[in-house]
Amino acid sequence: MSSLNETKYPLSNTTYPEELVIDDVHTWLCKNYDSSGRLSALLDIADDLISEHWLVLLGELWTGFDDIGLHGYDLFWAIHERVPDMDSVIPG
């Protein structure tokens, strides 16, 4: 497994270049993580991406995640930090 910066320890204390585009991150996540690890990896890099890019990736990859329930708390707060009106994305 390799990180976007080709480090031995993916996603740990890594700053990603601003020029990364959604397609690059999408490809990297799909190449390096299976369906059970992809959401965790996306959550790990949430603070390194522009909020809108992270939300687009979440939407694009959503149907390919396994074990979403395991990450429910972290996922809720990651979305909450990036969306001003939670009712617009999570039905009540």
PyMOL Python script that loads the backbone (N, CA, C, O; Angstrom):
from pymol import cmd

cmd.read_pdbstr("""\
ATOM      1  N   MET A   1       0.841  -1.165   0.000  1.00  0.00           N
ATOM      2  CA  MET A   1       0.000   0.000   0.000  1.00  0.00           C
ATOM      3  C   MET A   1       0.894   1.238   0.000  1.00  0.00           C
ATOM      4  O   MET A   1       1.873   1.304   0.743  1.00  0.00           O
ATOM      5  N   SER A   2       0.557   2.204  -0.824  1.00  0.00           N
ATOM      6  CA  SER A   2       1.353   3.427  -0.850  1.00  0.00           C
ATOM      7  C   SER A   2       0.450   4.630  -0.665  1.00  0.00           C
ATOM      8  O   SER A   2      -0.714   4.604  -1.065  1.00  0.00           O
ATOM      9  N   SER A   3       0.969   5.668  -0.071  1.00  0.00           N
ATOM     10  CA  SER A   3       0.181   6.879   0.102  1.00  0.00           C
ATOM     11  C   SER A   3       0.325   7.737  -1.136  1.00  0.00           C
ATOM     12  O   SER A   3       1.091   7.432  -2.050  1.00  0.00           O
ATOM     13  N   LEU A   4      -0.417   8.796  -1.139  1.00  0.00           N
ATOM     14  CA  LEU A   4      -0.343   9.715  -2.271  1.00  0.00           C
ATOM     15  C   LEU A   4       1.056  10.282  -2.424  1.00  0.00           C
ATOM     16  O   LEU A   4       1.475  10.621  -3.530  1.00  0.00           O
ATOM     17  N   ASN A   5       1.770  10.383  -1.333  1.00  0.00           N
ATOM     18  CA  ASN A   5       3.127  10.922  -1.369  1.00  0.00           C
ATOM     19  C   ASN A   5       4.180   9.829  -1.398  1.00  0.00           C
ATOM     20  O   ASN A   5       5.365  10.096  -1.200  1.00  0.00           O
ATOM     21  N   GLU A   6       3.752   8.601  -1.645  1.00  0.00           N
ATOM     22  CA  GLU A   6       4.668   7.463  -1.741  1.00  0.00           C
ATOM     23  C   GLU A   6       5.457   7.233  -0.449  1.00  0.00           C
ATOM     24  O   GLU A   6       6.632   6.868  -0.494  1.00  0.00           O
ATOM     25  N   THR A   7       4.814   7.444   0.692  1.00  0.00           N
ATOM     26  CA  THR A   7       5.478   7.152   1.956  1.00  0.00           C
ATOM     27  C   THR A   7       5.182   5.724   2.359  1.00  0.00           C
ATOM     28  O   THR A   7       4.244   5.112   1.849  1.00  0.00           O
ATOM     29  N   LYS A   8       5.974   5.190   3.270  1.00  0.00           N
ATOM     30  CA  LYS A   8       5.752   3.836   3.757  1.00  0.00           C
ATOM     31  C   LYS A   8       4.510   3.755   4.631  1.00  0.00           C
ATOM     32  O   LYS A   8       3.856   2.714   4.681  1.00  0.00           O
ATOM     33  N   TYR A   9       4.182   4.830   5.313  1.00  0.00           N
ATOM     34  CA  TYR A   9       3.070   4.826   6.242  1.00  0.00           C
ATOM     35  C   TYR A   9       1.970   5.742   5.715  1.00  0.00           C
ATOM     36  O   TYR A   9       1.980   6.945   5.977  1.00  0.00           O
ATOM     37  N   PRO A  10       1.029   5.178   4.980  1.00  0.00           N
ATOM     38  CA  PRO A  10       0.014   5.997   4.325  1.00  0.00           C
ATOM     39  C   PRO A  10      -0.844   6.778   5.307  1.00  0.00           C
ATOM     40  O   PRO A  10      -1.237   6.263   6.353  1.00  0.00           O
ATOM     41  N   LEU A  11      -1.120   7.987   4.968  1.00  0.00           N
ATOM     42  CA  LEU A  11      -2.078   8.833   5.642  1.00  0.00           C
ATOM     43  C   LEU A  11      -1.700   9.249   7.047  1.00  0.00           C
ATOM     44  O   LEU A  11      -2.547   9.782   7.765  1.00  0.00           O
ATOM     45  N   SER A  12      -0.472   9.031   7.472  1.00  0.00           N
ATOM     46  CA  SER A  12      -0.103   9.449   8.819  1.00  0.00           C
ATOM     47  C   SER A  12       0.742  10.714   8.754  1.00  0.00           C
ATOM     48  O   SER A  12       1.849  10.721   8.215  1.00  0.00           O
ATOM     49  N   ASN A  13       0.195  11.773   9.310  1.00  0.00           N
ATOM     50  CA  ASN A  13       0.885  13.065   9.357  1.00  0.00           C
ATOM     51  C   ASN A  13       1.406  13.487   7.985  1.00  0.00           C
ATOM     52  O   ASN A  13       2.531  13.970   7.856  1.00  0.00           O
ATOM     53  N   THR A  14       0.589  13.301   6.985  1.00  0.00           N
ATOM     54  CA  THR A  14       0.997  13.616   5.620  1.00  0.00           C
ATOM     55  C   THR A  14       0.212  14.809   5.121  1.00  0.00           C
ATOM     56  O   THR A  14      -0.998  14.892   5.333  1.00  0.00           O
ATOM     57  N   THR A  15       0.881  15.725   4.467  1.00  0.00           N
ATOM     58  CA  THR A  15       0.211  16.844   3.831  1.00  0.00           C
ATOM     59  C   THR A  15       0.203  16.583   2.339  1.00  0.00           C
ATOM     60  O   THR A  15       1.241  16.294   1.743  1.00  0.00           O
ATOM     61  N   TYR A  16      -0.965  16.685   1.745  1.00  0.00           N
ATOM     62  CA  TYR A  16      -1.101  16.396   0.324  1.00  0.00           C
ATOM     63  C   TYR A  16      -1.034  17.688  -0.479  1.00  0.00           C
ATOM     64  O   TYR A  16      -1.529  18.723  -0.033  1.00  0.00           O
ATOM     65  N   PRO A  17      -0.432  17.634  -1.647  1.00  0.00           N
ATOM     66  CA  PRO A  17      -0.306  18.842  -2.465  1.00  0.00           C
ATOM     67  C   PRO A  17      -1.664  19.412  -2.850  1.00  0.00           C
ATOM     68  O   PRO A  17      -2.608  18.668  -3.115  1.00  0.00           O
ATOM     69  N   GLU A  18      -1.754  20.714  -2.877  1.00  0.00           N
ATOM     70  CA  GLU A  18      -3.012  21.373  -3.215  1.00  0.00           C
ATOM     71  C   GLU A  18      -3.492  21.020  -4.611  1.00  0.00           C
ATOM     72  O   GLU A  18      -4.696  21.027  -4.871  1.00  0.00           O
ATOM     73  N   GLU A  19      -2.576  20.714  -5.507  1.00  0.00           N
ATOM     74  CA  GLU A  19      -2.966  20.472  -6.889  1.00  0.00           C
ATOM     75  C   GLU A  19      -3.608  19.109  -7.128  1.00  0.00           C
ATOM     76  O   GLU A  19      -4.004  18.792  -8.250  1.00  0.00           O
ATOM     77  N   LEU A  20      -3.710  18.304  -6.071  1.00  0.00           N
ATOM     78  CA  LEU A  20      -4.374  17.019  -6.248  1.00  0.00           C
ATOM     79  C   LEU A  20      -5.810  17.249  -6.688  1.00  0.00           C
ATOM     80  O   LEU A  20      -6.498  18.137  -6.184  1.00  0.00           O
ATOM     81  N   VAL A  21      -6.236  16.453  -7.614  1.00  0.00           N
ATOM     82  CA  VAL A  21      -7.611  16.568  -8.088  1.00  0.00           C
ATOM     83  C   VAL A  21      -8.401  15.363  -7.627  1.00  0.00           C
ATOM     84  O   VAL A  21      -7.838  14.342  -7.233  1.00  0.00           O
ATOM     85  N   ILE A  22      -9.698  15.494  -7.681  1.00  0.00           N
ATOM     86  CA  ILE A  22     -10.590  14.444  -7.208  1.00  0.00           C
ATOM     87  C   ILE A  22     -10.281  13.113  -7.882  1.00  0.00           C
ATOM     88  O   ILE A  22     -10.260  12.074  -7.221  1.00  0.00           O
ATOM     89  N   ASP A  23     -10.044  13.134  -9.178  1.00  0.00           N
ATOM     90  CA  ASP A  23      -9.770  11.881  -9.896  1.00  0.00           C
ATOM     91  C   ASP A  23      -8.523  11.188  -9.380  1.00  0.00           C
ATOM     92  O   ASP A  23      -8.492   9.961  -9.286  1.00  0.00           O
ATOM     93  N   ASP A  24      -7.496  11.952  -9.044  1.00  0.00           N
ATOM     94  CA  ASP A  24      -6.261  11.358  -8.525  1.00  0.00           C
ATOM     95  C   ASP A  24      -6.501  10.673  -7.183  1.00  0.00           C
ATOM     96  O   ASP A  24      -6.027   9.560  -6.952  1.00  0.00           O
ATOM     97  N   VAL A  25      -7.229  11.334  -6.314  1.00  0.00           N
ATOM     98  CA  VAL A  25      -7.501  10.766  -4.995  1.00  0.00           C
ATOM     99  C   VAL A  25      -8.419   9.549  -5.136  1.00  0.00           C
ATOM    100  O   VAL A  25      -8.220   8.535  -4.468  1.00  0.00           O
ATOM    101  N   HIS A  26      -9.409   9.656  -5.997  1.00  0.00           N
ATOM    102  CA  HIS A  26     -10.325   8.546  -6.252  1.00  0.00           C
ATOM    103  C   HIS A  26      -9.545   7.317  -6.723  1.00  0.00           C
ATOM    104  O   HIS A  26      -9.735   6.214  -6.211  1.00  0.00           O
ATOM    105  N   THR A  27      -8.680   7.522  -7.690  1.00  0.00           N
ATOM    106  CA  THR A  27      -7.863   6.429  -8.224  1.00  0.00           C
ATOM    107  C   THR A  27      -6.969   5.841  -7.145  1.00  0.00           C
ATOM    108  O   THR A  27      -6.853   4.622  -7.021  1.00  0.00           O
ATOM    109  N   TRP A  28      -6.340   6.708  -6.370  1.00  0.00           N
ATOM    110  CA  TRP A  28      -5.443   6.263  -5.298  1.00  0.00           C
ATOM    111  C   TRP A  28      -6.183   5.421  -4.264  1.00  0.00           C
ATOM    112  O   TRP A  28      -5.692   4.372  -3.847  1.00  0.00           O
ATOM    113  N   LEU A  29      -7.372   5.882  -3.848  1.00  0.00           N
ATOM    114  CA  LEU A  29      -8.147   5.135  -2.859  1.00  0.00           C
ATOM    115  C   LEU A  29      -8.566   3.766  -3.386  1.00  0.00           C
ATOM    116  O   LEU A  29      -8.486   2.767  -2.672  1.00  0.00           O
ATOM    117  N   CYS A  30      -9.013   3.727  -4.644  1.00  0.00           N
ATOM    118  CA  CYS A  30      -9.475   2.460  -5.219  1.00  0.00           C
ATOM    119  C   CYS A  30      -8.318   1.498  -5.478  1.00  0.00           C
ATOM    120  O   CYS A  30      -8.491   0.282  -5.398  1.00  0.00           O
ATOM    121  N   LYS A  31      -7.161   2.028  -5.783  1.00  0.00           N
ATOM    122  CA  LYS A  31      -5.994   1.192  -6.064  1.00  0.00           C
ATOM    123  C   LYS A  31      -5.392   0.607  -4.779  1.00  0.00           C
ATOM    124  O   LYS A  31      -4.944  -0.540  -4.762  1.00  0.00           O
ATOM    125  N   ASN A  32      -5.386   1.389  -3.727  1.00  0.00           N
ATOM    126  CA  ASN A  32      -4.657   1.001  -2.520  1.00  0.00           C
ATOM    127  C   ASN A  32      -5.513   0.464  -1.374  1.00  0.00           C
ATOM    128  O   ASN A  32      -4.977  -0.039  -0.386  1.00  0.00           O
ATOM    129  N   TYR A  33      -6.815   0.563  -1.492  1.00  0.00           N
ATOM    130  CA  TYR A  33      -7.697   0.114  -0.410  1.00  0.00           C
ATOM    131  C   TYR A  33      -8.841  -0.709  -0.967  1.00  0.00           C
ATOM    132  O   TYR A  33      -9.393  -0.393  -2.021  1.00  0.00           O
ATOM    133  N   ASP A  34      -9.194  -1.768  -0.249  1.00  0.00           N
ATOM    134  CA  ASP A  34     -10.357  -2.544  -0.650  1.00  0.00           C
ATOM    135  C   ASP A  34     -11.607  -1.880  -0.072  1.00  0.00           C
ATOM    136  O   ASP A  34     -11.522  -0.850   0.597  1.00  0.00           O
ATOM    137  N   SER A  35     -12.751  -2.475  -0.338  1.00  0.00           N
ATOM    138  CA  SER A  35     -14.009  -1.853   0.062  1.00  0.00           C
ATOM    139  C   SER A  35     -14.163  -1.705   1.578  1.00  0.00           C
ATOM    140  O   SER A  35     -14.922  -0.852   2.037  1.00  0.00           O
ATOM    141  N   SER A  36     -13.467  -2.506   2.343  1.00  0.00           N
ATOM    142  CA  SER A  36     -13.581  -2.379   3.799  1.00  0.00           C
ATOM    143  C   SER A  36     -12.614  -1.350   4.382  1.00  0.00           C
ATOM    144  O   SER A  36     -12.797  -0.934   5.526  1.00  0.00           O
ATOM    145  N   GLY A  37     -11.611  -0.934   3.648  1.00  0.00           N
ATOM    146  CA  GLY A  37     -10.649   0.046   4.148  1.00  0.00           C
ATOM    147  C   GLY A  37     -10.758   1.415   3.517  1.00  0.00           C
ATOM    148  O   GLY A  37     -10.136   2.370   3.982  1.00  0.00           O
ATOM    149  N   ARG A  38     -11.540   1.514   2.466  1.00  0.00           N
ATOM    150  CA  ARG A  38     -11.606   2.763   1.700  1.00  0.00           C
ATOM    151  C   ARG A  38     -12.234   3.914   2.478  1.00  0.00           C
ATOM    152  O   ARG A  38     -11.740   5.039   2.411  1.00  0.00           O
ATOM    153  N   LEU A  39     -13.313   3.656   3.214  1.00  0.00           N
ATOM    154  CA  LEU A  39     -13.953   4.735   3.978  1.00  0.00           C
ATOM    155  C   LEU A  39     -13.031   5.230   5.077  1.00  0.00           C
ATOM    156  O   LEU A  39     -12.925   6.436   5.300  1.00  0.00           O
ATOM    157  N   SER A  40     -12.374   4.328   5.757  1.00  0.00           N
ATOM    158  CA  SER A  40     -11.424   4.722   6.796  1.00  0.00           C
ATOM    159  C   SER A  40     -10.317   5.602   6.214  1.00  0.00           C
ATOM    160  O   SER A  40      -9.933   6.602   6.818  1.00  0.00           O
ATOM    161  N   ALA A  41      -9.816   5.231   5.056  1.00  0.00           N
ATOM    162  CA  ALA A  41      -8.769   6.025   4.403  1.00  0.00           C
ATOM    163  C   ALA A  41      -9.293   7.396   4.000  1.00  0.00           C
ATOM    164  O   ALA A  41      -8.595   8.398   4.154  1.00  0.00           O
ATOM    165  N   LEU A  42     -10.516   7.446   3.485  1.00  0.00           N
ATOM    166  CA  LEU A  42     -11.106   8.733   3.104  1.00  0.00           C
ATOM    167  C   LEU A  42     -11.293   9.619   4.328  1.00  0.00           C
ATOM    168  O   LEU A  42     -11.051  10.824   4.262  1.00  0.00           O
ATOM    169  N   LEU A  43     -11.714   9.044   5.424  1.00  0.00           N
ATOM    170  CA  LEU A  43     -11.852   9.818   6.664  1.00  0.00           C
ATOM    171  C   LEU A  43     -10.498  10.323   7.152  1.00  0.00           C
ATOM    172  O   LEU A  43     -10.394  11.435   7.670  1.00  0.00           O
ATOM    173  N   ASP A  44      -9.472   9.510   6.987  1.00  0.00           N
ATOM    174  CA  ASP A  44      -8.131   9.913   7.421  1.00  0.00           C
ATOM    175  C   ASP A  44      -7.608  11.129   6.658  1.00  0.00           C
ATOM    176  O   ASP A  44      -6.868  11.939   7.216  1.00  0.00           O
ATOM    177  N   ILE A  45      -7.981  11.258   5.407  1.00  0.00           N
ATOM    178  CA  ILE A  45      -7.459  12.381   4.617  1.00  0.00           C
ATOM    179  C   ILE A  45      -8.448  13.537   4.502  1.00  0.00           C
ATOM    180  O   ILE A  45      -8.210  14.485   3.753  1.00  0.00           O
ATOM    181  N   ALA A  46      -9.553  13.464   5.236  1.00  0.00           N
ATOM    182  CA  ALA A  46     -10.597  14.494   5.142  1.00  0.00           C
ATOM    183  C   ALA A  46     -10.063  15.903   5.376  1.00  0.00           C
ATOM    184  O   ALA A  46     -10.445  16.835   4.668  1.00  0.00           O
ATOM    185  N   ASP A  47      -9.196  16.064   6.347  1.00  0.00           N
ATOM    186  CA  ASP A  47      -8.683  17.399   6.664  1.00  0.00           C
ATOM    187  C   ASP A  47      -7.631  17.879   5.666  1.00  0.00           C
ATOM    188  O   ASP A  47      -7.259  19.052   5.668  1.00  0.00           O
ATOM    189  N   ASP A  48      -7.155  16.980   4.821  1.00  0.00           N
ATOM    190  CA  ASP A  48      -6.137  17.341   3.845  1.00  0.00           C
ATOM    191  C   ASP A  48      -6.732  17.773   2.504  1.00  0.00           C
ATOM    192  O   ASP A  48      -6.010  18.220   1.614  1.00  0.00           O
ATOM    193  N   LEU A  49      -8.032  17.638   2.369  1.00  0.00           N
ATOM    194  CA  LEU A  49      -8.696  17.969   1.111  1.00  0.00           C
ATOM    195  C   LEU A  49      -9.634  19.147   1.303  1.00  0.00           C
ATOM    196  O   LEU A  49     -10.103  19.403   2.412  1.00  0.00           O
ATOM    197  N   ILE A  50      -9.905  19.857   0.229  1.00  0.00           N
ATOM    198  CA  ILE A  50     -10.934  20.894   0.240  1.00  0.00           C
ATOM    199  C   ILE A  50     -12.255  20.200   0.561  1.00  0.00           C
ATOM    200  O   ILE A  50     -12.542  19.131   0.023  1.00  0.00           O
ATOM    201  N   SER A  51     -13.048  20.795   1.422  1.00  0.00           N
ATOM    202  CA  SER A  51     -14.293  20.171   1.876  1.00  0.00           C
ATOM    203  C   SER A  51     -15.167  19.693   0.728  1.00  0.00           C
ATOM    204  O   SER A  51     -15.683  18.576   0.759  1.00  0.00           O
ATOM    205  N   GLU A  52     -15.332  20.533  -0.283  1.00  0.00           N
ATOM    206  CA  GLU A  52     -16.184  20.168  -1.414  1.00  0.00           C
ATOM    207  C   GLU A  52     -15.631  18.946  -2.155  1.00  0.00           C
ATOM    208  O   GLU A  52     -16.396  18.091  -2.601  1.00  0.00           O
ATOM    209  N   HIS A  53     -14.316  18.865  -2.284  1.00  0.00           N
ATOM    210  CA  HIS A  53     -13.698  17.710  -2.944  1.00  0.00           C
ATOM    211  C   HIS A  53     -13.926  16.442  -2.129  1.00  0.00           C
ATOM    212  O   HIS A  53     -14.217  15.382  -2.683  1.00  0.00           O
ATOM    213  N   TRP A  54     -13.790  16.559  -0.811  1.00  0.00           N
ATOM    214  CA  TRP A  54     -13.991  15.400   0.049  1.00  0.00           C
ATOM    215  C   TRP A  54     -15.428  14.902  -0.047  1.00  0.00           C
ATOM    216  O   TRP A  54     -15.671  13.696  -0.108  1.00  0.00           O
ATOM    217  N   LEU A  55     -16.374  15.831  -0.059  1.00  0.00           N
ATOM    218  CA  LEU A  55     -17.782  15.444  -0.158  1.00  0.00           C
ATOM    219  C   LEU A  55     -18.097  14.799  -1.499  1.00  0.00           C
ATOM    220  O   LEU A  55     -18.879  13.850  -1.562  1.00  0.00           O
ATOM    221  N   VAL A  56     -17.497  15.301  -2.567  1.00  0.00           N
ATOM    222  CA  VAL A  56     -17.683  14.679  -3.885  1.00  0.00           C
ATOM    223  C   VAL A  56     -17.149  13.255  -3.865  1.00  0.00           C
ATOM    224  O   VAL A  56     -17.810  12.338  -4.351  1.00  0.00           O
ATOM    225  N   LEU A  57     -15.972  13.065  -3.313  1.00  0.00           N
ATOM    226  CA  LEU A  57     -15.397  11.724  -3.221  1.00  0.00           C
ATOM    227  C   LEU A  57     -16.272  10.803  -2.381  1.00  0.00           C
ATOM    228  O   LEU A  57     -16.474   9.644  -2.745  1.00  0.00           O
ATOM    229  N   LEU A  58     -16.790  11.295  -1.276  1.00  0.00           N
ATOM    230  CA  LEU A  58     -17.678  10.496  -0.433  1.00  0.00           C
ATOM    231  C   LEU A  58     -18.882  10.027  -1.252  1.00  0.00           C
ATOM    232  O   LEU A  58     -19.262   8.858  -1.190  1.00  0.00           O
ATOM    233  N   GLY A  59     -19.471  10.931  -2.010  1.00  0.00           N
ATOM    234  CA  GLY A  59     -20.621  10.577  -2.837  1.00  0.00           C
ATOM    235  C   GLY A  59     -20.274   9.591  -3.941  1.00  0.00           C
ATOM    236  O   GLY A  59     -21.026   8.651  -4.199  1.00  0.00           O
ATOM    237  N   GLU A  60     -19.142   9.803  -4.590  1.00  0.00           N
ATOM    238  CA  GLU A  60     -18.727   8.922  -5.678  1.00  0.00           C
ATOM    239  C   GLU A  60     -18.411   7.511  -5.191  1.00  0.00           C
ATOM    240  O   GLU A  60     -18.697   6.533  -5.881  1.00  0.00           O
ATOM    241  N   LEU A  61     -17.827   7.413  -4.014  1.00  0.00           N
ATOM    242  CA  LEU A  61     -17.361   6.125  -3.508  1.00  0.00           C
ATOM    243  C   LEU A  61     -18.367   5.415  -2.599  1.00  0.00           C
ATOM    244  O   LEU A  61     -18.155   4.261  -2.225  1.00  0.00           O
ATOM    245  N   TRP A  62     -19.441   6.084  -2.247  1.00  0.00           N
ATOM    246  CA  TRP A  62     -20.368   5.607  -1.226  1.00  0.00           C
ATOM    247  C   TRP A  62     -20.817   4.170  -1.441  1.00  0.00           C
ATOM    248  O   TRP A  62     -20.790   3.381  -0.497  1.00  0.00           O
ATOM    249  N   THR A  63     -21.224   3.809  -2.632  1.00  0.00           N
ATOM    250  CA  THR A  63     -21.771   2.463  -2.862  1.00  0.00           C
ATOM    251  C   THR A  63     -20.697   1.387  -2.805  1.00  0.00           C
ATOM    252  O   THR A  63     -21.022   0.200  -2.785  1.00  0.00           O
ATOM    253  N   GLY A  64     -19.440   1.769  -2.780  1.00  0.00           N
ATOM    254  CA  GLY A  64     -18.354   0.798  -2.727  1.00  0.00           C
ATOM    255  C   GLY A  64     -17.755   0.601  -1.346  1.00  0.00           C
ATOM    256  O   GLY A  64     -16.744  -0.087  -1.204  1.00  0.00           O
ATOM    257  N   PHE A  65     -18.369   1.200  -0.316  1.00  0.00           N
ATOM    258  CA  PHE A  65     -17.857   1.058   1.044  1.00  0.00           C
ATOM    259  C   PHE A  65     -18.493  -0.137   1.736  1.00  0.00           C
ATOM    260  O   PHE A  65     -19.691  -0.380   1.591  1.00  0.00           O
ATOM    261  N   ASP A  66     -17.692  -0.883   2.489  1.00  0.00           N
ATOM    262  CA  ASP A  66     -18.191  -1.908   3.394  1.00  0.00           C
ATOM    263  C   ASP A  66     -18.010  -1.383   4.816  1.00  0.00           C
ATOM    264  O   ASP A  66     -17.183  -0.504   5.061  1.00  0.00           O
ATOM    265  N   ASP A  67     -18.771  -1.915   5.730  1.00  0.00           N
ATOM    266  CA  ASP A  67     -18.620  -1.597   7.153  1.00  0.00           C
ATOM    267  C   ASP A  67     -18.825  -0.119   7.464  1.00  0.00           C
ATOM    268  O   ASP A  67     -18.107   0.445   8.289  1.00  0.00           O
ATOM    269  N   ILE A  68     -19.789   0.506   6.816  1.00  0.00           N
ATOM    270  CA  ILE A  68     -20.069   1.923   7.069  1.00  0.00           C
ATOM    271  C   ILE A  68     -20.443   2.148   8.523  1.00  0.00           C
ATOM    272  O   ILE A  68     -20.053   3.153   9.118  1.00  0.00           O
ATOM    273  N   GLY A  69     -21.197   1.222   9.097  1.00  0.00           N
ATOM    274  CA  GLY A  69     -21.632   1.356  10.487  1.00  0.00           C
ATOM    275  C   GLY A  69     -20.485   1.483  11.475  1.00  0.00           C
ATOM    276  O   GLY A  69     -20.618   2.141  12.507  1.00  0.00           O
ATOM    277  N   LEU A  70     -19.362   0.857  11.162  1.00  0.00           N
ATOM    278  CA  LEU A  70     -18.199   0.955  12.044  1.00  0.00           C
ATOM    279  C   LEU A  70     -17.647   2.371  12.117  1.00  0.00           C
ATOM    280  O   LEU A  70     -16.980   2.735  13.085  1.00  0.00           O
ATOM    281  N   HIS A  71     -17.924   3.159  11.102  1.00  0.00           N
ATOM    282  CA  HIS A  71     -17.377   4.519  11.013  1.00  0.00           C
ATOM    283  C   HIS A  71     -18.457   5.586  11.170  1.00  0.00           C
ATOM    284  O   HIS A  71     -18.224   6.758  10.876  1.00  0.00           O
ATOM    285  N   GLY A  72     -19.637   5.177  11.634  1.00  0.00           N
ATOM    286  CA  GLY A  72     -20.771   6.092  11.712  1.00  0.00           C
ATOM    287  C   GLY A  72     -20.493   7.380  12.472  1.00  0.00           C
ATOM    288  O   GLY A  72     -20.823   8.466  11.995  1.00  0.00           O
ATOM    289  N   TYR A  73     -19.901   7.271  13.626  1.00  0.00           N
ATOM    290  CA  TYR A  73     -19.621   8.451  14.451  1.00  0.00           C
ATOM    291  C   TYR A  73     -18.648   9.389  13.743  1.00  0.00           C
ATOM    292  O   TYR A  73     -18.909  10.587  13.632  1.00  0.00           O
ATOM    293  N   ASP A  74     -17.526   8.847  13.265  1.00  0.00           N
ATOM    294  CA  ASP A  74     -16.522   9.670  12.569  1.00  0.00           C
ATOM    295  C   ASP A  74     -17.079  10.249  11.280  1.00  0.00           C
ATOM    296  O   ASP A  74     -16.785  11.390  10.925  1.00  0.00           O
ATOM    297  N   LEU A  75     -17.881   9.460  10.583  1.00  0.00           N
ATOM    298  CA  LEU A  75     -18.480   9.926   9.335  1.00  0.00           C
ATOM    299  C   LEU A  75     -19.444  11.074   9.597  1.00  0.00           C
ATOM    300  O   LEU A  75     -19.430  12.079   8.885  1.00  0.00           O
ATOM    301  N   PHE A  76     -20.277  10.925  10.616  1.00  0.00           N
ATOM    302  CA  PHE A  76     -21.214  11.995  10.964  1.00  0.00           C
ATOM    303  C   PHE A  76     -20.474  13.304  11.223  1.00  0.00           C
ATOM    304  O   PHE A  76     -20.860  14.349  10.700  1.00  0.00           O
ATOM    305  N   TRP A  77     -19.421  13.253  12.020  1.00  0.00           N
ATOM    306  CA  TRP A  77     -18.700  14.474  12.374  1.00  0.00           C
ATOM    307  C   TRP A  77     -17.885  15.020  11.207  1.00  0.00           C
ATOM    308  O   TRP A  77     -17.719  16.234  11.087  1.00  0.00           O
ATOM    309  N   ALA A  78     -17.380  14.151  10.354  1.00  0.00           N
ATOM    310  CA  ALA A  78     -16.650  14.624   9.174  1.00  0.00           C
ATOM    311  C   ALA A  78     -17.593  15.388   8.246  1.00  0.00           C
ATOM    312  O   ALA A  78     -17.226  16.421   7.688  1.00  0.00           O
ATOM    313  N   ILE A  79     -18.808  14.870   8.088  1.00  0.00           N
ATOM    314  CA  ILE A  79     -19.798  15.575   7.262  1.00  0.00           C
ATOM    315  C   ILE A  79     -20.227  16.857   7.957  1.00  0.00           C
ATOM    316  O   ILE A  79     -20.322  17.910   7.326  1.00  0.00           O
ATOM    317  N   HIS A  80     -20.484  16.771   9.249  1.00  0.00           N
ATOM    318  CA  HIS A  80     -20.941  17.931  10.020  1.00  0.00           C
ATOM    319  C   HIS A  80     -19.963  19.107   9.913  1.00  0.00           C
ATOM    320  O   HIS A  80     -20.386  20.261   9.840  1.00  0.00           O
ATOM    321  N   GLU A  81     -18.682  18.820   9.903  1.00  0.00           N
ATOM    322  CA  GLU A  81     -17.666  19.870   9.798  1.00  0.00           C
ATOM    323  C   GLU A  81     -17.631  20.505   8.415  1.00  0.00           C
ATOM    324  O   GLU A  81     -17.095  21.602   8.259  1.00  0.00           O
ATOM    325  N   ARG A  82     -18.189  19.840   7.407  1.00  0.00           N
ATOM    326  CA  ARG A  82     -18.069  20.305   6.029  1.00  0.00           C
ATOM    327  C   ARG A  82     -19.377  20.798   5.421  1.00  0.00           C
ATOM    328  O   ARG A  82     -19.377  21.379   4.336  1.00  0.00           O
ATOM    329  N   VAL A  83     -20.480  20.572   6.106  1.00  0.00           N
ATOM    330  CA  VAL A  83     -21.796  20.940   5.577  1.00  0.00           C
ATOM    331  C   VAL A  83     -22.489  21.860   6.570  1.00  0.00           C
ATOM    332  O   VAL A  83     -22.723  21.470   7.714  1.00  0.00           O
ATOM    333  N   PRO A  84     -22.820  23.070   6.150  1.00  0.00           N
ATOM    334  CA  PRO A  84     -23.427  24.012   7.082  1.00  0.00           C
ATOM    335  C   PRO A  84     -24.828  23.602   7.549  1.00  0.00           C
ATOM    336  O   PRO A  84     -25.206  23.919   8.677  1.00  0.00           O
ATOM    337  N   ASP A  85     -25.596  22.915   6.722  1.00  0.00           N
ATOM    338  CA  ASP A  85     -26.950  22.506   7.069  1.00  0.00           C
ATOM    339  C   ASP A  85     -27.062  20.998   6.967  1.00  0.00           C
ATOM    340  O   ASP A  85     -27.274  20.457   5.882  1.00  0.00           O
ATOM    341  N   MET A  86     -26.919  20.316   8.103  1.00  0.00           N
ATOM    342  CA  MET A  86     -26.929  18.851   8.111  1.00  0.00           C
ATOM    343  C   MET A  86     -28.229  18.269   7.581  1.00  0.00           C
ATOM    344  O   MET A  86     -28.224  17.175   7.017  1.00  0.00           O
ATOM    345  N   ASP A  87     -29.348  18.975   7.750  1.00  0.00           N
ATOM    346  CA  ASP A  87     -30.623  18.471   7.247  1.00  0.00           C
ATOM    347  C   ASP A  87     -30.638  18.363   5.725  1.00  0.00           C
ATOM    348  O   ASP A  87     -31.462  17.647   5.156  1.00  0.00           O
ATOM    349  N   SER A  88     -29.734  19.067   5.077  1.00  0.00           N
ATOM    350  CA  SER A  88     -29.684  19.016   3.618  1.00  0.00           C
ATOM    351  C   SER A  88     -29.029  17.746   3.107  1.00  0.00           C
ATOM    352  O   SER A  88     -29.181  17.410   1.933  1.00  0.00           O
ATOM    353  N   VAL A  89     -28.300  17.029   3.964  1.00  0.00           N
ATOM    354  CA  VAL A  89     -27.604  15.821   3.515  1.00  0.00           C
ATOM    355  C   VAL A  89     -27.995  14.561   4.288  1.00  0.00           C
ATOM    356  O   VAL A  89     -27.829  13.453   3.778  1.00  0.00           O
ATOM    357  N   ILE A  90     -28.509  14.710   5.502  1.00  0.00           N
ATOM    358  CA  ILE A  90     -28.912  13.558   6.299  1.00  0.00           C
ATOM    359  C   ILE A  90     -30.374  13.740   6.683  1.00  0.00           C
ATOM    360  O   ILE A  90     -30.711  14.601   7.496  1.00  0.00           O
ATOM    361  N   PRO A  91     -31.244  12.916   6.088  1.00  0.00           N
ATOM    362  CA  PRO A  91     -32.668  13.056   6.389  1.00  0.00           C
ATOM    363  C   PRO A  91     -32.975  12.789   7.861  1.00  0.00           C
ATOM    364  O   PRO A  91     -32.346  11.937   8.489  1.00  0.00           O
ATOM    365  N   GLY A  92     -33.926  13.508   8.396  1.00  0.00           N
ATOM    366  CA  GLY A  92     -34.293  13.386   9.807  1.00  0.00           C
ATOM    367  C   GLY A  92     -35.225  12.281  10.110  1.00  0.00           C
ATOM    368  O   GLY A  92     -35.599  12.089  11.267  1.00  0.00           O
TER     369      GLY A  92
END
""", "prot")
cmd.dss("prot")
cmd.show_as("cartoon", "prot")
cmd.util.cbc("prot")
cmd.orient("prot")
